[in-house]
Amino acid sequence: MISNISDTIVSVGVDDPDARLFENQYALPHGMSYNSYALLGGSGDIAVLDSVEAGFGEQWIRQTEEATGGDAPRWLVAHHAEPDHSANIVAALEHWPGCTLVASQKCLDMIANFHPGFDFSGRTRAVKEGDILEAGTHSLRFIAAPMIHWPEVMMSYDETEKVLFSADGFGRFGSIQYDPVHWVDEARRYYCNIVGKYGPMVQSLLKKVSGLEIRYIAPLHGPVLKAPVEREIDLYNRWSTYTPETRGVMVAYASIYGNTAACALRLAEMLRECDCGEVYTADLTVSEPSEAVGRAFRYGTIVLCAPTYDAGVYPAMKNFLNRLVSKGIRNRRIALVQNGTWAPVAASVMRKMLEEQPGMEFLEPVVTIHSSMKEGDLQEMARLADAVSAPEGVPHS
């Protein structure tokens, strides 16, 4: 998968449209890409940025040599030690014996731990924030980006071509063949599940790059983003401050026999009639969990509907809430609907799981149905729909 970003920067990464899981847990309906870039231009001083996933080493080296005209790179830059980007570093150093590995010291230490049988002595150069690597006509300035999403991560900025090489930042699920028109949805799902917990670190990174002229953002997953990149940076600012992206409501429900689902879908109809903006429904028993997490980051209000189960909450809902908490969800309005044939406690359990997250507002009333929705429940559901549709900060009667 060779393509020119500019006259002197070539994408030499690989596409895996058949990949079905990322990190062995996130569904990949459209495959995945593993990006690498070759910096050409002047005196044969070539730099290659990052390697690719384990099964594509030969293809990557072949493509890199095609892009360089057979010249061996002098530098191999590792922005991130995660194996989907570092798995072929040893293969590259063995294939190009004159090549030096460039990375943060933490990254070098981690890569050595992943490759205990290789002697890296004399083959590495440690860099820190502000250091510059001169590679032919390119001046690559390093930017520390710890916890986006591992502690060793660095990004780099090519001062010559005005390209931000953003490591896992600004990445996206899906192969390059997948239509980049859909960048936002799969980028959101990627961000919220991979980086979401580390919003403050993303904010720090955004401040560092705010003054840069950026013609391209070149991530390690997904398409290269071309200027203007204000939309993508604004989305990262929203996601990393846990600010709702879209006016609307997510109705997330889990149901055993369909009765809780019927209540949730009826409530969603009421919300659409109340002009709440977008109303998105998610059946947590069948939805891809990472998609549900991404949607929760998108909307300002989340309605949670679940039955009581084993004196707690139904497992599909519990799994969803555990994921939200682990990814740092905050600053949301929460509405609760519970079902219980006897001793309903799901609402109190759901609230307890979320109430320590910053900026959470719990709406009233809590709706309780007993086994199935009845005519008498509709009034309470209407009151809840009214509370959800009220602007934030407006008292609910």
C-alpha positions in Angstrom: 0.0 0.0 0.0 2.3 2.8 -1.3 1.0 6.3 -1.8 2.6 9.7 -1.9 1.6 12.2 0.8 4.0 14.8 -0.8 7.0 14.7 -3.1 9.2 13.5 -0.3 6.9 11.6 2.1 5.6 8.2 1.1 3.1 6.1 3.0 4.5 2.5 3.1 2.1 1.0 5.6 -0.1 -2.0 5.2 -3.9 -2.6 5.0 -5.6 -5.6 6.6 -9.2 -5.6 5.4 -9.7 -9.1 6.9 -8.8 -8.1 10.4 -11.7 -8.7 12.7 -10.5 -7.7 16.2 -8.2 -4.9 17.4 -6.3 -5.5 20.6 -8.2 -8.8 20.5 -11.3 -7.1 21.9 -12.7 -4.4 19.6 -14.7 -5.5 16.5 -13.4 -4.5 13.1 -16.2 -4.7 10.6 -14.1 -2.8 8.1 -10.6 -4.2 8.8 -7.6 -2.2 10.0 -4.6 -0.3 8.7 -1.1 -0.1 10.1 0.7 3.0 8.9 4.3 3.6 8.3 6.0 6.5 6.4 9.2 7.0 4.5 10.9 10.4 4.5 12.9 10.9 1.3 14.7 13.8 -0.1 18.4 14.6 -0.3 21.7 12.8 0.4 20.2 9.4 0.8 19.5 10.2 4.5 16.2 8.4 4.7 14.0 8.0 7.7 11.3 5.4 8.1 8.6 6.1 10.7 7.3 3.1 12.6 6.9 -0.5 11.5 3.7 -2.6 11.1 1.8 -5.5 12.6 3.6 -8.8 12.9 2.3 -10.6 9.9 3.2 -8.0 7.3 6.9 -7.5 7.8 8.1 -8.8 4.4 5.5 -6.7 2.6 6.4 -3.6 4.6 10.1 -3.9 3.9 9.5 -4.6 0.3 7.2 -1.6 -0.1 9.7 0.6 1.8 12.6 -0.4 -0.5 10.3 0.3 -3.5 9.6 3.8 -2.2 13.3 4.5 -1.5 14.5 3.1 -4.8 16.3 0.3 -3.0 18.3 2.7 -0.7 18.4 1.5 2.9 17.1 3.9 5.5 19.5 5.5 8.0 16.9 6.0 10.7 13.9 4.0 11.9 11.7 6.1 14.2 9.5 4.4 16.7 6.8 6.7 18.0 5.1 3.9 20.0 6.2 0.5 21.3 2.9 -1.3 21.0 3.4 -4.5 19.0 1.1 -3.5 16.2 3.7 -0.8 15.4 6.9 -2.3 16.7 6.6 -6.0 15.8 8.9 -5.7 12.8 11.5 -3.4 14.2 14.0 -6.3 14.7 13.4 -7.6 11.2 14.1 -4.1 9.9 17.3 -3.7 11.8 18.5 -7.1 10.7 17.6 -6.3 7.1 19.2 -2.8 7.2 22.4 -3.3 9.3 23.3 0.4 9.0 19.9 1.6 10.3 19.6 3.2 13.8 16.4 3.0 15.9 15.2 6.4 17.2 12.7 6.6 20.0 12.2 7.9 23.5 14.2 6.1 26.2 11.0 4.5 27.6 10.0 3.3 24.1 13.5 1.8 23.6 13.2 0.0 26.9 9.8 -1.4 26.1 10.8 -2.5 22.6 13.8 -4.4 24.1 11.4 -6.1 26.5 9.3 -7.3 23.5 12.4 -8.5 21.7 14.6 -10.1 24.5 16.7 -12.1 22.0 18.1 -9.1 20.0 21.1 -7.1 20.9 20.3 -3.4 20.4 23.7 -2.2 21.5 25.0 0.6 19.3 21.8 0.5 17.2 19.7 3.1 19.1 19.3 6.8 19.6 17.2 8.1 22.5 15.3 11.4 21.9 13.2 13.6 24.1 10.8 16.4 23.6 12.2 19.2 21.5 15.0 17.1 20.0 15.3 17.3 16.2 16.3 14.5 13.8 17.7 15.8 10.6 17.0 13.4 7.8 17.9 14.8 4.4 15.7 17.8 3.8 13.4 16.9 6.7 13.7 18.3 10.2 11.7 16.1 12.6 11.0 17.7 15.9 9.8 15.4 18.7 6.8 16.1 20.9 6.2 14.1 24.1 2.7 12.6 24.2 2.6 10.4 27.3 -0.5 8.3 27.9 -1.9 8.8 24.4 -2.2 6.0 25.1 1.0 4.4 26.5 3.5 6.3 28.7 6.4 6.2 26.2 4.5 7.8 23.2 6.1 10.6 21.2 4.7 12.4 18.2 6.9 14.2 15.7 6.4 17.3 13.5 8.2 17.6 10.2 9.1 21.3 10.1 9.9 21.1 6.4 6.6 19.6 5.1 4.4 20.7 8.1 3.3 17.2 8.9 2.3 16.0 12.3 3.1 12.3 12.8 0.5 11.7 15.5 1.2 8.1 16.6 -2.1 6.6 17.8 -3.7 10.1 18.0 -6.2 11.0 15.3 -6.4 7.3 14.3 -9.4 5.4 13.1 -10.7 1.9 13.0 -11.1 0.5 9.5 -8.8 -0.3 6.6 -7.7 2.5 4.2 -10.0 1.0 1.6 -12.9 1.9 4.0 -14.5 5.1 2.8 -12.7 8.0 4.6 -16.0 10.0 4.4 -16.9 8.0 7.5 -13.8 9.1 9.5 -15.8 10.7 12.4 -17.8 7.6 13.5 -14.9 5.2 13.5 -12.5 7.8 14.8 -14.8 8.5 17.7 -15.2 4.8 18.5 -11.4 4.4 18.3 -10.7 7.5 20.5 -13.2 6.7 23.2 -12.2 3.1 23.6 -8.4 3.4 23.1 -7.6 6.9 24.4 -10.8 8.0 26.2 -9.5 7.6 29.7 -6.7 10.0 29.1 -8.5 13.3 28.3 -6.2 15.5 30.4 -3.2 14.2 28.5 -4.8 14.8 25.2 -5.6 18.4 26.3 -1.9 18.8 27.1 -0.9 17.6 23.7 -3.4 19.8 21.9 -1.9 22.8 23.7 1.5 21.8 22.4 0.5 21.6 18.8 -1.9 24.5 18.8 0.6 26.9 17.3 1.8 24.6 14.5 1.1 25.0 10.9 -0.3 21.6 10.0 -0.7 20.6 6.3 -1.3 16.9 7.2 -1.9 14.7 10.2 -0.4 11.3 9.6 -1.6 8.8 12.2 -0.6 5.1 12.7 -4.1 3.9 11.9 -6.5 5.2 9.3 -6.2 7.9 6.6 -3.9 10.8 6.4 -5.9 13.9 7.3 -5.3 16.9 5.0 -5.6 20.6 5.9 -7.8 22.2 7.0 -7.7 20.0 10.1 -9.7 22.3 12.5 -12.7 19.9 12.5 -10.6 16.9 13.6 -8.8 19.0 16.3 -12.1 20.4 17.5 -13.5 16.9 17.9 -10.4 15.8 19.9 -10.9 18.8 22.1 -14.6 17.9 22.7 -13.8 14.2 23.3 -10.9 14.9 25.6 -12.9 17.4 27.7 -15.9 15.0 27.8 -18.0 17.6 26.1 -21.1 16.3 24.2 -20.5 16.4 20.5 -24.1 16.3 19.3 -27.4 17.5 20.8 -29.3 14.4 21.6 -30.0 11.4 23.8 -28.8 7.8 23.9 -31.3 5.3 25.2 -29.2 2.2 26.2 -31.2 -0.8 27.2 -30.7 -4.4 28.1 -33.6 -6.8 28.3 -34.1 -10.5 29.1 -37.5 -11.3 27.7 -38.3 -8.1 25.8 -40.3 -6.2 28.4 -37.6 -3.7 29.3 -36.8 -3.3 25.6 -40.5 -2.4 25.0 -40.4 0.2 27.7 -37.1 1.7 26.4 -38.3 1.9 22.8 -41.6 3.6 23.9 -39.6 6.1 25.9 -37.5 6.8 22.9 -40.7 7.6 20.9 -41.7 10.0 23.7 -38.3 11.7 23.5 -38.5 12.1 19.8 -41.8 13.9 20.3 -40.1 16.2 22.8 -37.6 17.6 20.4 -34.5 16.3 22.3 -32.3 16.3 19.2 -31.1 13.0 18.0 -32.4 10.0 19.8 -30.2 6.9 19.5 -31.2 3.5 20.8 -28.8 0.7 21.7 -29.7 -2.8 22.6 -26.8 -3.7 24.8 -27.4 -7.4 24.4 -26.5 -7.3 20.7 -24.6 -4.0 20.2 -20.8 -4.0 19.7 -19.7 -2.7 23.2 -17.1 -0.3 21.7 -19.8 1.3 19.5 -22.1 1.8 22.5 -19.2 3.5 24.4 -18.5 5.8 21.5 -22.2 6.8 21.3 -22.2 7.5 25.0 -19.4 10.0 24.4 -21.4 11.6 21.6 -24.5 12.7 23.4 -25.1 14.7 26.6 -27.9 12.6 28.1 -27.9 8.8 28.5 -31.0 6.9 29.5 -30.2 3.6 31.1 -32.9 0.9 31.1 -32.3 -2.5 32.6 -33.9 -5.3 34.7 -32.8 -6.4 38.1 -30.7 -9.5 38.0 -29.2 -11.5 40.9 -30.0 -8.6 43.2 -28.0 -6.3 41.0 -28.3 -5.2 37.3 -28.4 -7.3 34.2 -24.9 -8.3 33.0 -25.1 -6.6 29.6 -25.8 -3.2 31.3 -23.2 -3.9 34.0 -20.6 -4.5 31.3 -21.5 -1.3 29.5 -21.3 0.8 32.6 -18.0 -0.8 33.6 -16.6 0.2 30.2 -17.9 3.7 30.5 -16.3 4.2 33.9 -13.0 2.7 32.8 -12.9 5.1 29.9 -13.5 8.1 32.1 -17.0 9.1 31.1 -18.2 12.3 32.9 -20.3 15.5 32.5 -23.5 13.6 31.4 -27.1 13.7 32.5 -28.3 10.2 33.4 -31.9 9.0 33.4 -32.8 5.6 35.0 -35.4 3.0 34.2 -35.5 -0.3 36.1 -37.6 -3.4 35.8 -38.2 -6.0 38.5 -40.7 -8.7 39.0 -39.8 -8.5 42.7 -37.4 -6.3 44.7 -36.2 -4.0 41.8 -32.8 -2.5 42.6 -31.3 -2.1 39.1 -31.6 1.8 39.2 -29.7 2.1 42.5 -27.0 -0.2 41.2 -26.6 1.7 38.0 -26.5 5.1 39.8 -23.9 3.8 42.3 -21.7 2.7 39.4 -21.7 6.2 37.9 -22.2 8.6 40.7 -18.5 9.1 41.5 -17.7 10.1 37.9 -17.3 13.9 37.8 -20.1 16.1 36.5 -22.9 13.5 36.6 -26.5 14.8 37.0 -29.2 12.2 37.7 -32.6 13.1 36.5 -35.9 12.4 38.2 -38.1 10.5 38.3 -36.6 7.0 38.3 -39.1 4.9 36.4 -39.9 1.4 37.8 -41.8 -1.1 35.9 -42.9 -4.4 37.4 -42.4 -7.2 34.9 -44.0 -5.4 32.0 -44.9 -1.9 30.9 -48.5 -1.0 31.8 -50.8 2.0 31.1 -50.1 3.3 34.5 -46.4 3.5 33.8 -46.8 5.9 30.9 -47.4 8.9 33.1 -44.0 8.4 34.9 -42.3 7.8 31.6 -43.8 11.0 30.2 -42.5 12.9 33.3 -39.0 11.4 32.7 -39.2 12.4 29.0 -40.1 15.9 30.1 -37.1 16.0 32.4 -34.8 14.8 29.7 -36.0 17.3 27.2 -35.5 20.3 29.6 -32.3 22.3 28.9 -29.4 21.5 31.1 -29.5 23.5 34.3 -33.3 23.9 34.3 -34.9 22.5 37.4 -37.2 19.6 36.8 -40.6 19.6 38.4 
